[in-house]
Amino acid sequence: MSELFPDAPKGVPGYNKEEVSEFLDRAKRVYEGLEEGVTSSDIRQVIFTLIPKNGFETTAVDQALWRLEEAFASKERESTTKNTGEAGFYKDIRQQAQEILDRVARPRKEKFRLASALRVGYHQGDVDHFCDRLVRYFQGDEPLSVATVRNQKFRTQLGGYDEIQVDKVLDETVSVILAVR
């Protein structure tokens, strides 16, 4: 089992090896068409338990998941275009992109639902700034990589933007970028 990925360095938490191995085994079976139930979105959203010792090094696992997600997205695109045709596929992607653009182009401090005043959310200024980049991307004015979206970090603040809602838009953005590669 420990041959899949390097072990986390001593004193650094790592991903639970059994969880990672089980998920990757299942993803392999799905990719090979032996079963169903894992999508590129599932791969993007999977969360493994961090354990204090004897876990997999997180960066190596995350990078492998990103490659796996891209392979699944490519396969999903092939399947969708086979069923709906290229025009149908792009129509759906354009609609999804327009929905994201409509959200991220809203006025500053009004783009997402706010956490309550006593709960932590994403820093509005940080999110608004990144949303400006998303607007430029969706309008064709700025390139944007999947890695940039995946690695985006926001400070937090009391009463900031609802993290779940922001993360959902980032997830959908990754989905669109992968679909049009």
C-alpha positions in Angstrom: 0.0 0.0 0.0 2.8 2.5 0.9 4.2 2.0 -2.6 1.4 4.2 -4.2 2.8 7.4 -2.9 5.6 8.6 -0.6 5.0 8.6 3.1 4.4 12.0 4.7 7.6 13.3 6.4 8.0 12.4 10.1 6.0 14.8 12.2 3.8 15.9 9.3 0.2 14.6 9.0 -0.6 12.6 5.9 -3.7 11.2 4.2 -5.1 7.9 5.5 -3.5 5.3 3.3 -6.5 2.9 3.3 -8.9 5.6 2.3 -6.7 6.8 -0.5 -6.1 3.3 -1.8 -9.8 2.3 -1.6 -10.9 5.5 -3.5 -8.3 5.0 -6.2 -9.1 1.3 -6.6 -12.8 2.3 -7.1 -12.0 5.1 -9.5 -9.9 2.7 -11.6 -12.8 0.2 -11.8 -15.1 3.0 -12.8 -12.7 4.3 -15.4 -12.3 0.9 -16.9 -16.1 0.6 -17.1 -16.4 -2.2 -14.5 -18.7 -0.1 -12.3 -20.3 3.3 -12.0 -20.4 6.0 -9.5 -17.3 8.2 -9.6 -17.1 11.5 -11.7 -14.5 14.1 -12.2 -16.5 16.3 -9.7 -16.3 13.5 -7.1 -12.6 13.3 -7.6 -12.3 17.1 -7.2 -14.3 17.1 -4.0 -12.9 14.0 -2.3 -11.6 14.5 1.2 -9.3 12.1 3.0 -8.7 11.9 6.7 -5.5 13.5 7.8 -3.7 11.2 10.3 -0.7 12.3 12.5 1.7 9.6 11.3 2.1 6.8 8.7 0.0 8.6 6.1 0.6 9.4 2.4 2.3 12.7 1.6 -0.6 15.0 0.7 0.9 16.9 -2.2 1.7 13.8 -4.1 -1.8 12.4 -3.6 -3.4 15.8 -4.5 -1.4 16.0 -7.8 -2.4 12.4 -8.7 -6.0 13.3 -8.0 -5.7 16.3 -10.3 -4.4 14.2 -13.2 -7.1 11.6 -12.5 -9.8 14.3 -12.5 -8.6 15.5 -15.9 -8.7 12.0 -17.3 -12.2 11.5 -16.0 -13.3 14.9 -17.4 -11.9 14.0 -20.8 -13.7 10.7 -20.8 -17.0 12.4 -19.6 -16.6 14.9 -22.5 -16.2 12.0 -25.0 -19.3 10.3 -23.6 -21.4 13.4 -23.6 -20.4 14.5 -27.1 -21.2 11.0 -28.4 -24.7 11.2 -26.9 -25.6 14.9 -27.5 -23.1 15.9 -30.2 -20.4 18.5 -30.1 -23.0 21.3 -30.4 -25.1 20.0 -27.5 -22.0 19.6 -25.3 -20.8 23.2 -26.0 -24.3 24.6 -25.5 -24.4 23.1 -22.0 -20.9 24.3 -21.2 -21.7 27.9 -22.5 -24.8 27.9 -20.3 -22.8 26.8 -17.2 -20.2 29.4 -18.0 -22.8 32.1 -18.3 -24.3 31.2 -15.0 -20.9 31.5 -13.3 -20.2 34.8 -15.1 -23.6 36.2 -14.0 -22.7 35.4 -10.4 -19.1 36.6 -10.4 -19.9 39.8 -12.2 -22.3 41.0 -9.5 -21.3 44.2 -7.6 -18.6 44.0 -5.0 -19.7 42.6 -1.6 -22.9 41.3 -3.2 -21.5 38.3 -5.1 -22.3 35.6 -2.5 -24.5 35.0 0.5 -22.8 36.2 3.8 -22.1 34.1 6.8 -23.7 35.4 10.0 -21.9 38.2 11.8 -20.6 35.6 14.3 -19.4 33.0 11.8 -16.2 33.0 9.7 -16.5 33.2 6.0 -14.1 34.1 3.1 -12.8 37.6 3.0 -15.0 39.6 0.7 -12.2 41.6 -0.8 -10.1 38.6 -1.6 -13.1 36.8 -3.2 -14.2 39.9 -5.1 -10.7 40.3 -6.4 -10.5 36.7 -7.7 -14.0 37.1 -9.2 -12.7 40.0 -11.3 -10.2 37.5 -12.7 -13.0 35.0 -13.4 -14.9 37.7 -15.2 -12.0 38.4 -17.4 -11.5 34.7 -18.1 -15.1 34.1 -19.0 -15.1 37.2 -21.3 -12.0 35.9 -23.0 -9.7 38.7 -21.8 -7.4 36.6 -19.5 -6.2 33.0 -19.5 -6.8 31.0 -16.3 -5.5 27.6 -15.5 -7.2 24.9 -13.5 -4.3 25.0 -11.1 -4.9 28.7 -10.4 -8.5 28.0 -9.4 -7.7 24.9 -7.4 -4.9 26.6 -5.5 -6.8 29.8 -4.8 -6.7 30.8 -1.1 -8.8 33.4 0.7 -8.3 35.0 4.0 -11.3 34.7 6.4 -13.3 37.2 8.3 -16.4 37.2 10.5 -19.4 37.7 8.4 -17.5 37.0 5.2 -18.8 35.3 2.1 -20.4 31.8 2.7 -17.5 29.4 2.0 -19.7 26.6 0.7 -21.3 28.9 -1.9 -17.9 30.3 -3.1 -16.3 26.8 -3.2 -19.2 25.6 -5.4 -18.6 28.3 -7.9 -14.9 27.5 -7.9 -15.7 23.8 -8.5 -18.0 24.7 -11.4 -15.3 26.9 -12.8 -12.8 24.1 -12.8 -15.4 21.9 -14.5 -15.9 24.4 -17.3 -12.2 24.9 -17.8 -11.6 21.2 -18.0 -14.5 20.8 -20.4 -13.2 23.2 -22.9 -9.5 22.2 -23.0 
